[in-house]
Amino acid sequence: MSSQHSLNDLPDDETVRNSALRKLWKMSKGRPRMRRLIRQAVGRTRIRYADTAFELHVEDNYTEFVLWLHQKPPEHAATMHYRQKYEGQNVTIVDVGANAGIFSLPILTSTAGGSTGMLFEPNPEMIGRLKKNIALNQLTNVHVAETAVGDSNATVSLCLPRKKNLGQAKVGEPSEGEETIEVPLTKLHDALTEKKVRQIDLLKVDIEGLEDKALVPFLETAPPTLLPTDIYFEDVHSESWSIDLISALKATGYKMQQRFGHNVVYSRAA
């Protein structure tokens, strides 16, 4: 996807400050209070990763924090795999549970100008961060769908975790002490049809144990032309699935191809 970055080089003082705070973090092992203060001190900062600009909020989101600390995110291997696979090509990427865009945006910045992205994110705070990162990279043809994805079209509760990791927000009944906000829920097939998405190269789903609710209804109703070539999803929470997602994938012609940590890739021949 054609991208002209507005963030070319970080100011020297910000680069130096980040480097110093990372060193302090390593020195503060075993001192949780100091580590909380360091994350607060980082505040909002900008870095580059895989030729992609990001504005990070490290205090309340694990993925953003890891990218700041290690200068690569938890899903670095998978991101680089798809970045290299799609480099210079026109592709369509759908990201369900896009968070701050740290998985899909570095892939899209490597693709050709005719590429498109549809990124689903229901949390208003993360929607703002995601849109900011899209704007920083001046990406075109990237749509943010401000909704959760599931097995119905409704309004549902999004539960915000107590430990200040916004990446673990999920649809469902809140645990004790969790705050909730009301968000829209949409069937994936309906949302894609509304936006006239006709083919998908990569579908990524990371929605904290509700992957079955999003994917199985889609697999049952989507025409063969809309079924993605690759589906990349988190299966670490598979014990909480109420629908047999793996059987549904196999019945639709998918085979397991690769594993990246807590995530797996199922592919379907064209």
Protein Blocks (a to p, Z undefined) as FASTA:
>chain_A
ZZddfblbgcfklmmmmmmmmmmmmmmgoilklmmmmmmmnmpadddeehiacdddfklo
fklmmmmmnopafklmmmmmmmmmmgoiacddddehjlnopmmmmmmmmmcfkbccdddd
fblklmmmmmmmmmmnopghiacddbdddfbdcdddddddfklpaklgccddddehiacd
ddddddfklmmmmnopabdfbdcddeehilmmmmmmmmmmpcfklpcfbdcddfklmmmp
cbdfklmmmmnopacfbdehjbccddddZZ
